[in-house]
Amino acid sequence: MKFRILTMGCKVNQVESSAMADSLKAAGHVPCGSSEPSLVVLNTCCVTAAAEKEAFQILRRLRREHPGARVVAAGCLAQLDSASLVSGGLADLALGNSWKGSVADFADGRDLPAGAMVDGGPDKGFAAAVPGPSPGRTRAFVKIQDGCSRSCSYCVIPSVRGPSRSLGTEEVLAGLGSVMGRGACEAVLTGIHLGAWGQDLVPRNDLAGLLDGIARALAPDPARFRLRLSSLEPGEALPLLPAFRGLAFLAPHLHLPLQAGTDRILSLMRRPYTVAGYREVAESFAAAVPGISIGADLIAGFPGETEDDFRSTLELVRALPLAYLHVFPFSERPGARAATLPGQVPPEERKRRVAGLRAADRELRARYLAGSLGREHLAAAEGALHRKSGRRRVLTGGYVTALLPEGHDAPGGRLLRVRLSPSRNPWGIPEAEPLWPEVRTGHSPEGPGEPFLSGTGADAGAGREICPELRSEERVLREAEADVAAGRQICPGRRSEGRVLRWREADAGAGREICPGRRSEGRVLRGREADAGAGRKSCPGRRSEGRVLSGREADAGAGGESCPGRR
């Protein structure tokens, strides 16, 4: 039987749609896109009234497009209002969230009477299936948490998803190991309330403990695989700051829902933080993790929001170290407390405020991109080519999409070291310059499939931003010990108050990004120029016979391999 699955809403829905597709394929059914399916599944969303309205519209359209197909409505709207979906003739079957994993059992309808509804309880079951990367993609979403125990005034998700529940630690590790084994170069940990993961487990755990367990049990190679976290509440993100600073496989990206820019509106929303608390978290991450991309959600036109509140929100987001915004107009969700609050903002005024915040979003994106240009990034080569140009797309850890040059390619599912430059194409997409020539074929001098790294590319491949960690004899060496093992000396001028500063700390103190604070004629020197000016032997530009050596030649002259894959 041919089937088609359409997905609305959040990343968790995307995971569950992939799991439903896997279960149908395992039962012998075949995905077919829009070409004459016998089964059509819409994975619905009801987070807003607008989402619910859209779900009804899509179901009507599917009925017209596929009059002979069996139509299944699954997910949150099916959980909330299965009677309207089935009795109104929009769906043959309504599957609540806890029944999504059983879609193959009901696919042909032989075991169900007409108009059957399988909604169950929202807190029963957990869709633990871990799908691989979707076709054309090199990322996999891994659901590790479901449900929510909070009570934000604009949301009904706790009533359709149930209380917070966590996938067990060993199951998470097994799922991630499976994703890595299937060739994904990036996995995204996701959940309805991701930051609540582990609170219901025995023994209790949290995300910081999980990340430490992933590092110990799976030891992801940062040159081949990275991990990204989906949305986190501000207060739940702060304990993860040491992990973001110390784990090279963790993508420098954080999504922190803000929702409003004044404490009064945050209180009406029943959000668990203040503006000052949010600012502290965002600024702490921006200061500690160079180049991190921080995004935020905002609701425009919430009941009681005045013009002054709106202007305060605009001023706040422009002042914060944010890279982008996701902006939504307030939608009166029946059943949510906010729908009955006084001071409802007229729809036209909501639209105006949405437009203002989206203009701020464009400013933030441009600001973050400008700061990313000219810098090196570890980027995932996506499985699908850019449709209009035929060029390979790559995605940086900071969530910037760029294009490899024409004539250069790399297999999808590979992490590449690239340098971003301004767009030179009609679509305004940044250019990604590969920093090793083997990206053209995807082969290294050491054999097929192994990207050859040198310089800072090798540092990243070894799991180091500049040089914090180096694995040797199956253990992790740190700081001076790692420098010695790599055949490098502690760089001069990195002492303060009688102690040796860590590499990143010393770099920041010197006002530099690569080389140790060497200034010439009022400017900061970088790369070979700084090395030559300093006459150093410890870093890439090593002098020999009156000339500056670099790359493999310099490493050989220094009598050591500075990190794996670099000679």
VORO-778436 format. One line per 2 residues: their letters; for each residue x, y, z of C-alpha. Coordinates in pm, 1 decimal. Layout:
<pts>
a	X/Y/Z  ...
</pts>
This chain:
<pts>
mk	0.0/0.0/0.0  121.5/350.9/-82.2
fr	114.5/613.3/191.5  175.0/983.0/239.8
il	248.2/1165.5/567.1  216.1/1541.7/616.7
tm	345.0/1713.5/930.1  240.7/2031.3/1107.6
gc	397.8/2201.8/1406.4  704.0/2131.9/1615.6
kv	1022.7/1927.2/1582.4  870.8/1658.9/1805.3
nq	598.5/1611.5/1545.6  870.5/1576.4/1280.8
ve	1033.3/1299.6/1484.9  702.7/1121.5/1534.7
ss	613.7/1149.2/1165.4  946.2/987.7/1078.4
am	875.1/711.9/1330.4  528.6/654.1/1177.3
ad	683.7/634.8/831.0  940.0/381.9/954.6
sl	668.5/164.4/1108.7  464.1/171.9/787.5
ka	766.4/83.9/575.2  852.7/-200.4/812.9
ag	498.5/-335.1/753.9  561.9/-339.9/380.3
hv	396.1/-12.8/282.3  563.3/230.7/41.2
pc	593.7/610.6/71.7  474.7/783.6/-244.8
gs	456.0/1158.0/-189.7  141.3/1297.7/-350.1
se	101.5/1035.1/-625.9  -214.7/833.5/-561.0
ps	-165.9/720.0/-200.3  -401.5/468.5/-43.6
lv	-332.0/609.5/303.1  -281.0/975.0/396.2
vl	-174.9/1076.0/749.2  -181.8/1434.2/874.5
nt	18.4/1479.6/1195.2  -171.9/1775.0/1340.1
cc	-93.0/2066.5/1568.9  -322.7/2267.4/1795.6
vt	-80.6/2501.5/1971.4  -280.4/2801.0/1844.0
aa	-628.0/2857.9/1706.8  -464.4/2938.0/1373.3
ae	-289.8/2598.7/1370.8  -618.5/2421.4/1443.0
ke	-792.2/2610.8/1161.0  -510.3/2521.5/922.9
af	-537.3/2151.1/1014.9  -907.1/2147.6/923.1
qi	-827.4/2320.2/593.1  -554.2/2068.6/507.3
lr	-781.6/1773.8/584.7  -1051.2/1913.4/354.3
rl	-792.3/1957.7/80.5  -662.3/1602.1/126.4
rr	-1016.1/1469.4/92.7  -1048.7/1649.9/-241.4
eh	-703.2/1550.3/-369.4  -726.7/1183.7/-265.8
pg	-1096.6/1086.3/-269.1  -1020.1/713.6/-260.3
ar	-758.9/725.5/16.5  -803.9/643.1/383.1
vv	-737.4/968.3/575.3  -592.5/953.9/926.5
aa	-567.7/1259.5/1154.5  -299.4/1203.3/1416.1
gc	-144.1/1403.5/1697.1  -245.7/1693.1/1915.4
la	-565.7/1804.4/1741.2  -678.2/1440.1/1716.1
ql	-613.3/1413.9/2090.1  -804.2/1734.3/2161.9
ds	-1105.4/1701.5/1930.1  -1123.5/1360.3/1765.0
as	-1505.9/1369.2/1755.2  -1518.6/1672.9/1525.4
lv	-1257.9/1525.9/1291.8  -1429.7/1190.5/1245.5
sg	-1796.8/1278.6/1277.0  -1744.4/1571.4/1041.2
gl	-1608.4/1337.0/776.2  -1265.5/1499.2/760.9
ad	-1086.4/1182.2/875.9  -1159.9/810.4/873.9
la	-955.2/764.6/1188.2  -824.0/991.0/1465.7
lg	-506.5/873.9/1638.0  -407.1/1048.5/1959.8
ns	-43.0/1106.4/2047.4  4.5/784.0/2239.8
wk	-120.3/581.3/1940.7  100.3/727.2/1668.4
gs	340.5/436.2/1693.3  55.9/197.9/1607.9
va	-45.0/361.7/1281.3  61.6/54.7/1080.5
df	-181.8/-161.6/1281.0  -474.5/55.6/1170.6
ad	-349.5/145.3/822.0  -602.0/-53.9/621.6
gr	-890.5/-19.4/869.1  -981.2/-389.9/868.1
dl	-987.9/-404.7/1248.3  -1186.7/-85.7/1300.1
pa	-1549.8/13.4/1239.5  -1622.1/322.3/1033.7
ga	-1564.0/641.8/1227.8  -1334.6/478.7/1485.3
mv	-1147.9/703.3/1724.2  -834.5/591.2/1905.9
dg	-744.4/875.0/2137.5  -649.6/710.9/2468.7
gp	-482.8/916.2/2740.8  -219.4/1175.9/2656.2
dk	20.2/1041.5/2920.5  15.4/680.5/2799.1
gf	316.1/559.3/2608.0  622.7/720.4/2464.2
aa	721.0/713.3/2095.3  1076.8/595.0/2153.9
av	1157.0/500.9/1794.9  1467.1/683.1/1673.2
pg	1445.0/763.2/1303.0  1750.3/814.0/1085.7
ps	1804.1/1126.0/876.9  1510.2/1211.2/651.6
pg	1566.5/1171.6/276.4  1775.9/1459.8/145.2
rt	1885.4/1555.3/497.8  2191.3/1476.2/704.3
ra	2041.8/1559.2/1043.9  1833.7/1335.8/1266.8
fv	1592.0/1455.7/1534.8  1595.5/1242.6/1848.1
ki	1299.1/1278.9/2081.6  1407.4/1224.2/2441.8
qd	1120.1/1390.4/2631.3  743.5/1427.0/2595.2
gc	472.2/1622.0/2770.9  482.3/1935.8/2983.5
sr	401.5/2002.4/3348.7  399.7/2381.1/3323.1
sc	89.7/2600.2/3286.6  169.1/2890.4/3053.1
sy	-150.1/3088.0/3010.0  -149.6/3079.8/2627.0
cv	-92.5/2703.7/2588.8  -303.5/2385.5/2595.7
ip	-20.2/2143.2/2517.2  -14.9/1987.0/2869.3
sv	-375.4/1872.5/2813.1  -291.3/1693.8/2485.3
rg	62.3/1574.6/2562.0  26.6/1495.1/2931.4
ps	284.2/1558.1/3206.1  657.2/1559.6/3142.3
rs	810.5/1215.7/3080.2  1167.2/1126.1/2992.2
lg	1323.5/859.9/2778.2  1567.7/659.1/2990.7
te	1936.7/745.1/2980.2  2041.4/413.0/2828.8
ev	1770.8/441.1/2563.3  1891.2/789.6/2472.0
la	2248.5/666.1/2439.8  2136.7/369.8/2229.8
gl	1931.0/597.4/2006.5  2217.8/839.3/1951.5
gs	2453.0/551.3/1883.6  2207.7/426.6/1621.3
vm	2190.5/770.1/1457.3  2569.7/794.9/1448.1
gr	2589.8/446.2/1302.2  2347.0/539.4/1024.2
ga	2575.5/815.3/899.9  2410.1/1131.7/1030.2
ce	2662.4/1407.8/1092.5  2425.6/1591.2/1329.5
av	2158.2/1491.3/1577.7  1912.2/1729.6/1742.9
lt	1787.7/1638.5/2090.1  1428.4/1749.1/2114.7
gi	1123.5/1732.7/2338.2  808.2/1921.7/2426.5
hl	988.7/2056.7/2736.3  1345.6/1944.9/2672.4
ga	1489.7/2110.0/2981.8  1270.2/1891.4/3204.7
wg	1442.9/1575.7/3080.0  1550.1/1342.8/3359.7
qd	1346.4/1495.9/3642.5  1108.3/1199.3/3648.5
lv	1375.8/930.0/3614.4  1500.1/710.3/3898.7
pr	1772.1/795.8/3976.8  1702.6/1156.1/3882.8
nd	1912.3/1303.5/3603.5  1933.6/1625.6/3401.4
la	2064.1/1746.1/3066.5  2407.2/1830.7/3204.3
gl	2440.2/1472.5/3329.9  2313.5/1338.3/2998.1
ld	2569.5/1536.8/2797.3  2845.1/1412.5/3024.8
gi	2717.9/1056.4/2975.1  2715.8/1103.1/2596.6
ar	3075.9/1226.7/2605.5  3185.9/928.7/2815.7
al	2984.3/650.5/2654.2  2985.9/755.0/2287.5
ap	3289.6/986.6/2269.2  3162.9/1159.1/1953.3
dp	3438.5/1267.1/1715.5  3371.6/1639.8/1660.4
ar	3517.7/1614.4/1308.7  3242.0/1369.1/1213.9
fr	2942.7/1431.4/1438.3  2785.7/1712.2/1637.1
lr	2493.8/1738.5/1873.8  2244.0/2022.2/1879.9
ls	1988.0/2101.4/2149.1  1642.9/2229.3/2062.4
sl	1452.4/2487.7/2266.2  1542.3/2536.2/2635.2
ep	1392.9/2756.6/2903.7  1644.3/3025.0/3013.4
ge	1683.0/2897.5/3369.2  1736.2/2542.6/3245.4
al	2004.4/2651.4/2999.6  2242.6/2818.1/3244.6
pl	2360.4/2491.9/3412.9  2469.0/2374.8/3065.0
lp	2720.6/2657.3/3021.8  3021.2/2439.6/3123.5
af	2913.4/2177.1/2868.1  2893.3/2437.7/2591.7
rg	3242.2/2557.1/2684.0  3398.5/2213.9/2718.2
la	3232.5/1972.3/2472.6  3359.1/2026.2/2118.6
fl	3083.6/1807.9/1968.5  2809.4/2041.3/2098.1
ap	2685.2/2287.0/1834.6  2728.4/2655.3/1931.8
hl	2357.0/2721.2/1908.8  2093.7/2788.6/2173.6
hl	1722.8/2861.8/2136.6  1581.9/3047.5/2437.9
pl	1209.3/3136.5/2420.7  1160.5/3494.8/2537.6
qa	792.4/3555.4/2443.5  777.3/3912.7/2580.1
gt	1012.1/4192.6/2679.3  852.9/4317.7/3003.3
dr	810.5/4148.0/3338.4  442.7/4243.2/3354.6
il	354.0/4056.5/3035.7  579.4/3764.3/3128.6
sl	383.7/3736.1/3453.5  51.5/3736.2/3266.0
mr	192.9/3460.6/3044.7  301.4/3265.0/3356.6
rp	655.2/3239.8/3226.1  914.1/3123.4/3485.3
yt	1173.7/3403.7/3444.7  1219.7/3779.6/3437.5
va	1373.0/4005.5/3173.5  1683.0/4047.4/3391.8
gy	1715.3/3670.3/3429.0  1683.1/3616.8/3056.0
re	1943.1/3885.4/2986.8  2186.8/3722.7/3230.9
va	2157.9/3385.0/3057.7  2191.7/3520.9/2703.9
es	2487.2/3743.5/2788.6  2661.0/3467.5/2985.6
fa	2649.3/3230.0/2689.4  2753.5/3500.6/2443.6
aa	3056.3/3586.6/2658.4  3161.8/3226.9/2722.8
vp	3100.1/3063.7/2382.0  3250.5/3266.7/2094.9
gi	3028.8/3276.9/1788.5  2728.2/3115.7/1955.4
si	2395.1/3167.9/1780.2  2113.9/3246.2/2025.2
ga	1755.1/3257.6/1901.7  1430.9/3355.8/2071.6
dl	1052.9/3311.8/2034.0  823.8/3612.0/2071.2
ia	444.1/3650.9/2088.0  319.9/3984.1/1953.3
gf	-4.3/4137.4/2077.0  -54.3/3930.5/2393.5
pg	-360.1/4047.1/2595.8  -270.1/4354.4/2799.8
et	37.9/4438.9/2592.5  55.2/4816.9/2554.4
ed	249.9/5020.7/2300.2  511.5/5085.2/2569.7
df	540.2/4709.7/2631.6  589.4/4650.9/2260.2
rs	857.3/4920.5/2233.5  1036.0/4778.6/2537.7
tl	1039.3/4438.0/2370.3  1185.6/4587.1/2051.7
el	1455.2/4769.2/2247.8  1537.5/4455.8/2446.4
vr	1582.2/4219.9/2152.5  1804.2/4470.5/1971.5
al	2021.7/4505.0/2283.0  2052.8/4132.5/2353.6
pl	2316.7/3914.7/2179.9  2053.3/3739.6/1967.4
ay	2103.5/3595.9/1619.4  1740.9/3556.2/1512.6
lh	1377.4/3570.3/1624.9  1075.7/3346.9/1568.8
vf	776.4/3582.7/1584.0  411.3/3478.7/1621.7
pf	94.8/3685.9/1659.5  -109.2/3603.3/1967.0
se	-384.4/3355.8/1879.0  -687.3/3301.2/2103.6
rp	-653.8/2931.2/2174.0  -990.1/2807.1/2310.3
ga	-928.6/2637.8/2641.2  -622.9/2848.0/2721.4
ra	-651.5/3100.7/3005.2  -509.0/3383.9/2791.3
at	-808.1/3367.9/2556.7  -1026.2/3516.2/2833.7
lp	-781.8/3776.2/2968.0  -887.6/4143.3/2946.2
gq	-710.9/4383.6/2714.4  -725.2/4178.8/2395.7
vp	-517.6/4351.8/2125.4  -701.5/4409.1/1793.4
pe	-587.2/4175.2/1511.8  -463.1/4460.8/1292.0
er	-247.3/4592.1/1574.8  -106.7/4243.2/1630.2
kr	-7.7/4233.0/1262.2  170.0/4567.4/1293.9
rv	366.1/4451.0/1594.5  455.2/4124.7/1421.7
ag	590.6/4327.5/1129.4  800.3/4540.4/1364.7
lr	950.4/4237.4/1537.3  1018.4/4063.3/1207.9
aa	1204.5/4372.9/1091.1  1415.3/4342.2/1407.4
dr	1468.3/3975.2/1322.9  1615.4/4072.9/985.5
el	1849.7/4317.3/1159.1  1966.4/4051.0/1406.0
ra	2024.9/3793.7/1132.5  2228.6/4044.9/931.3
ry	2430.7/4136.8/1241.5  2507.7/3775.2/1326.4
la	2597.8/3691.4/967.3  2831.0/3991.5/945.8
gs	3012.2/3862.7/1253.9  3039.4/3515.9/1098.4
lg	3192.0/3627.7/767.6  3565.0/3578.2/730.4
re	3567.7/3323.0/1011.7  3612.2/2947.0/1008.7
hl	3315.9/2721.1/1082.1  3246.1/2350.3/1104.0
aa	2954.9/2298.9/863.2  2739.1/1999.1/774.9
ae	2717.2/1916.9/405.4  2345.1/1868.0/346.6
ga	2212.4/1577.0/148.2  2007.5/1787.4/-93.4
lh	2167.2/2028.1/-338.4  2044.7/2385.6/-363.5
rk	1765.0/2346.8/-614.9  1824.7/2659.5/-822.2
sg	2203.8/2653.6/-839.2  2280.2/2282.9/-810.2
rr	2545.7/2368.1/-551.1  2596.9/2181.6/-223.9
rv	2441.8/2349.1/79.3  2616.7/2345.6/414.8
lt	2484.9/2435.1/761.1  2717.3/2581.6/1024.2
gg	2697.1/2507.1/1393.1  2550.5/2855.6/1437.8
yv	2266.2/2772.9/1196.7  2390.7/2969.4/895.3
ta	2318.2/2811.2/556.1  2585.3/2866.3/289.5
ll	2679.5/2729.0/-53.6  3000.4/2554.2/-156.0
pe	3161.5/2698.3/-472.0  3067.5/2564.6/-811.8
gh	3282.1/2265.4/-897.5  3341.0/2178.9/-533.5
da	3141.3/1911.7/-360.6  3139.2/1686.2/-59.6
pg	2917.9/1390.6/22.3  2610.7/1472.7/229.2
gr	2653.5/1378.8/591.4  3008.5/1514.3/622.6
ll	3128.6/1792.0/851.7  3354.9/2034.5/669.2
rv	3578.1/2318.2/782.8  3477.0/2625.0/579.6
rl	3527.3/3000.4/578.2  3219.4/3214.0/514.3
sp	3222.3/3511.0/277.6  2950.9/3749.0/150.2
sr	2701.3/3621.8/-102.7  2796.3/3637.9/-469.9
np	2480.0/3464.3/-589.8  2130.4/3586.5/-681.7
wg	1970.9/3429.5/-373.4  2166.5/3618.1/-107.8
ip	2307.7/3297.8/44.4  2659.5/3328.5/193.1
ea	2951.9/3154.9/21.3  3138.7/2872.6/197.4
ep	3506.0/2835.7/104.8  3631.2/2483.2/188.0
lw	3954.1/2490.6/384.6  4104.7/2170.0/248.4
pe	4134.2/2084.4/-120.8  4013.3/1727.5/-76.8
vr	3657.6/1857.5/-32.9  3637.3/1849.2/-413.3
tg	3642.2/1468.8/-415.2  3563.7/1389.9/-54.7
hs	3889.2/1189.9/-33.9  4199.6/1254.6/171.2
pe	4561.3/1158.1/109.0  4510.0/888.3/372.0
gp	4224.0/717.5/188.0  3863.9/766.2/76.6
ge	3613.2/926.1/305.0  3864.7/1084.1/542.2
pf	3886.1/1464.2/522.0  4247.8/1575.6/565.8
ls	4277.6/1856.8/818.8  4558.2/2100.2/885.6
gt	4605.4/2408.4/1100.7  4290.0/2520.4/1278.7
ga	4093.8/2267.9/1076.5  4295.7/1994.6/1245.2
da	4239.4/2156.6/1583.1  3863.4/2136.2/1525.5
ga	3894.6/1779.1/1402.3  4075.4/1687.9/1721.4
gr	3786.4/1821.8/1925.9  3952.4/2155.1/2005.6
ei	3842.4/2509.3/1930.0  4201.6/2632.5/1942.3
cp	4385.1/2373.8/2147.8  4198.1/2286.1/2470.0
el	4194.2/1905.2/2437.1  4391.2/1632.1/2263.9
rs	4329.5/1259.5/2290.6  4639.6/1047.5/2339.5
ee	4664.2/680.1/2438.8  4285.1/669.3/2488.9
rv	4283.4/943.1/2750.3  4215.5/1313.8/2734.3
lr	4512.5/1542.9/2795.0  4450.6/1902.2/2885.4
ea	4629.0/2237.9/2858.3  5008.1/2220.3/2904.0
ea	5010.5/1839.4/2902.0  4820.5/1836.6/2574.2
dv	5053.1/2098.8/2429.6  5354.7/1885.3/2510.7
aa	5191.0/1573.8/2363.6  5116.7/1770.3/2048.2
gr	5479.2/1877.2/2011.6  5394.2/2237.8/2095.8
qi	5520.6/2468.5/2365.2  5303.7/2690.4/2576.7
cp	5286.1/3007.2/2368.4  5485.0/3298.6/2512.4
gr	5317.3/3586.5/2689.7  5028.7/3376.2/2819.8
rs	5098.8/3417.0/3189.4  4901.9/3631.2/3427.9
eg	4934.7/3662.8/3804.5  5179.9/3374.8/3811.7
rv	4956.3/3122.5/3639.6  4920.5/2981.9/3291.1
lr	4601.4/3093.4/3122.0  4389.2/2849.9/2923.9
wr	4417.5/2890.1/2548.5  4078.3/3047.7/2488.8
ea	4111.2/3266.1/2797.7  4457.8/3383.6/2691.4
da	4339.6/3453.2/2341.6  4051.1/3661.2/2470.7
ga	4281.6/3847.1/2708.7  4515.0/3927.6/2422.2
gr	4227.7/4059.7/2211.7  4295.3/3790.3/1952.1
ei	4117.8/3504.4/1788.5  4407.7/3294.2/1662.2
cp	4756.4/3419.8/1743.0  4888.2/3541.9/2076.9
gr	4826.9/3915.9/2095.6  5104.1/4035.3/1867.4
rs	5040.9/4387.1/1748.9  5215.1/4574.2/1471.3
eg	5146.8/4933.6/1379.8  4829.9/4938.9/1587.4
rv	4670.2/4630.2/1432.9  4630.8/4265.2/1528.8
lr	4834.6/4023.0/1318.9  4693.3/3679.8/1239.2
gr	4800.5/3348.8/1094.8  5139.2/3315.7/923.9
ea	5196.3/3691.7/932.1  5186.8/3697.6/1311.0
da	5395.2/3382.7/1341.5  5661.9/3520.6/1113.7
ga	5661.3/3853.6/1294.6  5705.6/3677.0/1626.6
gr	5978.2/3445.7/1491.3  5811.7/3153.4/1668.1
ks	5880.7/2787.1/1629.3  5589.9/2658.6/1834.4
cp	5297.8/2751.4/1605.1  5234.3/2693.1/1231.3
gr	5491.5/2938.1/1091.9  5819.3/2777.2/1203.8
rs	6143.5/2931.9/1073.3  6396.5/2708.6/901.6
eg	6696.3/2817.8/699.2  6579.9/3176.3/696.1
rv	6226.6/3107.7/573.1  5885.5/3047.0/730.2
ls	5752.5/2694.2/709.2  5383.7/2611.5/741.0
gr	5142.9/2317.7/724.6  5284.8/1964.4/707.0
ea	5638.6/2089.5/638.8  5643.1/2292.4/956.8
da	5498.6/2008.9/1162.3  5763.5/1770.5/1033.0
ga	6033.2/2025.8/1112.9  5898.8/2057.7/1465.9
gg	5930.2/1683.8/1513.2  5572.2/1606.3/1596.5
es	5211.6/1561.5/1489.1  5008.8/1840.4/1644.6
cp	4682.7/1647.5/1635.3  4514.5/1347.7/1469.2
gr	4514.2/1363.4/1089.1  4777.5/1634.6/1076.9
r	5138.5/1556.0/986.4
</pts>
